Amino acid sequence: IGIARALYYDPEILVFDEATSSLDNITEQAVMDALHNVGEKKTVIIVAHRITTVKKCDQIFILENGEITGAGGYQDLMNSSDVFREMVQVSD
């Protein structure tokens, strides 16, 4: 309901903080696909711990102890960030 409400008001920037954390994988994928379509016209910021949630994001930022320690697309981070690679391996 919160996601639908946010989209209804049609803001330029959308911020979702763990918005899909309580969803099953199929529903999460449907929501992420919808956000990807909306994101082509808007700025969408997603805060998430699940790798599946951020996999298709244009930019992913790795935060450690309050500092950005990595940034890039999924494949860029797989190649450059030990922390990100470890997170992906643990989630598989």
Secondary structure, DSSP 8 states (H G I E B T S, - for coil): -HHHHHHHT--SEEEEESTTTTS-HHHHHHHHHHHHHHHTTSEEEEE-S-HHHHTT-S-EEEEETTEEEEEE-HHHHHHH-HHHHHHHHHH-
